[in-house]
Amino acid sequence: MENILVAGANGTTGKQIVNLLNESQYFNPIAMVRKEEQQEQFKAKNIDTVLADLEKNVDHAFNNVDKVIFAAGSGGKKVKEVDENGAKKMIDASKNTNVRKFVMLSSMGADNPEQAEDLQEYLKAKHNADVYLKNSGLDYTIVRPGTLTNDKATDKIELQEKLNKSGEISRADVAQTLVRTLKDDISSHATFEIIKGDTLIGKALEPVAV
């Protein structure tokens, strides 16, 4: 089984990612959290955890890590420190430890933050982190969802490199998409947008399969 380090494991989407990985026969999640009390929920399920703060050194978190999912977010409070520089630290550490794939949870609008009516600073941070990942030499997938909701999973999405329209998508379907892109034959060096749709996630990912 491959060890998957999940940055932002305590977040709403991050928890769903960790649970999906924990149920998988291919992956073993390592939940990266900032505070000791956040570890308990994962330890209760026998899920590996590591304490690391994106505003500090994260190198120690990369012991025996095969792949990374970056699903951390500052919630708009520290976009430069967490969403951009935190991501860059994770990318650097991934390079230094020969991580085989880096899956980035980005956002629709991160390709052109100047055009956004709101969340400009956040989208700029995501844009800079995405560009840094693309130039890192790592194998990567960048997933840019529309507006996140807490609706139930539909297991269906609409996926394009550029959708040219806005839309919503459940965190559950985003989590499933991120986990599926971990596979070696899916979406290497790919960037795409997703919203809720009518195509099964596995089918939607086929065009970006290697």
C-alpha positions in Angstrom: 0.0 0.0 0.0 1.1 3.5 -0.8 1.5 6.0 2.1 -0.5 9.2 1.3 0.3 12.3 3.3 -2.8 14.5 3.5 -2.1 18.2 4.4 -5.3 19.8 5.8 -6.6 16.5 7.1 -8.6 18.2 9.8 -10.5 20.3 7.3 -14.0 19.5 6.1 -12.8 18.1 2.8 -9.6 16.7 4.3 -11.5 14.5 6.7 -13.4 13.0 3.8 -10.2 12.4 1.9 -8.6 10.6 4.8 -11.7 8.4 5.3 -11.7 7.4 1.6 -8.0 6.6 1.7 -8.6 4.6 4.9 -11.3 2.5 3.2 -9.1 1.9 0.1 -7.2 -1.2 -0.6 -4.4 0.7 -2.3 -3.6 3.6 0.0 -2.7 4.2 3.7 -3.5 7.8 4.8 -1.2 9.8 7.0 -3.3 12.7 8.5 -1.2 15.8 8.8 -2.6 18.1 11.5 -1.4 21.2 13.4 -2.6 20.4 16.9 -2.3 17.3 19.2 -6.0 17.4 20.0 -6.8 17.0 16.3 -4.9 13.7 16.2 -7.4 11.9 18.5 -10.2 11.5 15.9 -7.8 9.8 13.5 -6.0 7.6 16.1 -9.5 6.3 17.2 -9.7 4.8 13.7 -6.1 3.6 13.8 -5.1 6.1 11.1 -1.5 7.3 11.1 -1.0 11.0 12.0 1.8 13.5 12.0 2.0 16.9 13.6 3.2 19.6 11.3 2.4 23.3 10.8 2.4 24.8 7.3 3.8 28.0 8.7 6.9 26.2 10.0 9.2 23.4 8.8 7.3 20.4 7.5 10.3 18.2 6.4 9.8 15.8 9.3 6.3 14.9 8.1 7.8 13.2 5.0 9.0 9.9 6.5 8.0 7.1 4.2 5.6 9.2 2.1 4.8 8.0 -1.4 2.3 10.6 -2.5 0.8 13.8 -1.2 -2.7 15.4 -1.3 -2.6 19.1 -0.5 -6.1 20.0 0.8 -5.1 22.6 3.4 -6.6 26.1 3.4 -6.4 29.1 5.7 -10.1 29.9 5.3 -9.0 33.3 4.0 -7.1 34.3 7.1 -3.5 33.6 6.1 -3.6 33.0 2.4 0.0 33.9 1.7 1.4 31.9 4.6 -0.7 28.8 4.3 -2.3 28.6 0.8 0.8 29.7 -1.0 3.9 29.4 1.1 2.6 26.3 3.0 2.0 24.6 -0.4 5.4 25.6 -1.6 7.0 24.0 1.5 5.1 20.8 0.9 6.3 20.8 -2.8 9.9 21.4 -1.8 9.8 18.6 0.8 8.2 16.3 -1.8 11.0 16.9 -4.2 13.6 16.3 -1.5 12.1 12.9 -0.5 11.3 11.7 -4.1 7.5 11.8 -3.6 6.0 10.1 -6.7 2.9 12.3 -7.1 1.5 15.6 -5.7 -2.2 16.2 -5.9 -3.2 19.8 -5.4 -6.7 20.9 -4.4 -6.8 24.3 -6.1 -9.8 26.4 -7.0 -11.7 27.5 -10.1 -10.4 31.0 -11.0 -6.8 30.3 -9.9 -5.7 30.4 -13.5 -6.8 34.0 -13.8 -7.1 35.6 -10.4 -7.1 39.2 -11.7 -10.5 38.6 -13.3 -12.1 37.5 -10.0 -14.6 39.8 -8.5 -13.9 38.6 -5.0 -11.4 36.3 -3.2 -8.6 37.8 -5.3 -5.9 37.4 -2.7 -6.9 33.8 -2.1 -6.9 33.0 -5.9 -3.6 34.7 -6.3 -2.1 32.5 -3.6 -3.6 29.4 -5.2 -2.3 30.5 -8.6 1.2 31.0 -7.3 1.2 27.6 -5.6 -0.1 25.9 -8.8 2.6 27.5 -10.9 5.2 26.5 -8.4 4.0 22.9 -8.6 4.0 22.8 -12.4 7.6 24.0 -12.4 8.7 21.7 -9.7 9.5 18.6 -11.8 7.2 16.5 -9.7 4.4 14.4 -11.2 1.3 16.3 -10.3 -2.5 16.7 -10.7 -4.1 20.1 -10.0 -7.9 19.9 -9.4 -9.9 23.1 -9.5 -13.4 22.7 -8.2 -16.2 25.2 -8.4 -18.0 26.4 -5.2 -17.8 23.7 -2.5 -21.0 22.5 -0.8 -21.7 20.0 2.0 -24.2 18.0 -0.1 -24.0 14.2 -0.3 -21.8 12.5 -2.9 -23.3 12.0 -6.3 -20.2 10.2 -7.6 -20.7 12.3 -10.8 -18.9 15.4 -12.1 -18.4 17.5 -15.1 -14.7 17.8 -16.0 -12.8 19.9 -18.5 -9.4 21.6 -18.6 -11.4 24.8 -18.7 -15.2 24.7 -18.1 -15.9 28.3 -19.0 -18.8 28.4 -16.6 -19.2 28.5 -12.8 -21.0 25.9 -10.7 -21.1 24.0 -7.4 -19.7 20.6 -6.4 -20.0 18.6 -3.1 -16.9 18.2 -1.0 -17.6 14.5 -1.1 -17.3 14.4 -4.9 -14.1 16.5 -4.7 -12.6 14.2 -2.2 -13.3 11.2 -4.4 -11.9 12.9 -7.4 -8.6 13.7 -5.6 -8.2 10.2 -4.3 -8.8 8.7 -7.7 -6.2 10.9 -9.3 -3.5 9.4 -7.0 -3.4 6.4 -9.3 -0.3 6.3 -11.5 -2.2 6.0 -14.7 -4.5 9.0 -14.1 -3.9 12.6 -15.0 -0.1 12.9 -14.9 0.9 16.6 -15.2 -2.7 17.6 -15.7 -4.8 20.5 -14.5 -8.6 20.5 -14.8 -11.8 22.0 -13.4 -14.7 20.1 -12.0 -18.3 20.9 -11.0 -21.3 18.6 -10.4 -22.4 16.9 -13.5 -23.8 13.7 -15.1 -20.6 11.7 -15.7 -19.3 9.1 -13.3 -16.0 10.3 -11.7 -14.0 7.4 -13.0 -15.4 7.9 -16.5 -14.8 11.7 -16.4 -11.2 11.1 -15.5 -10.6 8.7 -18.5 -9.6 11.6 -20.9 -6.9 12.7 -18.6 -5.6 9.1 -18.1 -1.9 8.6 -19.1 
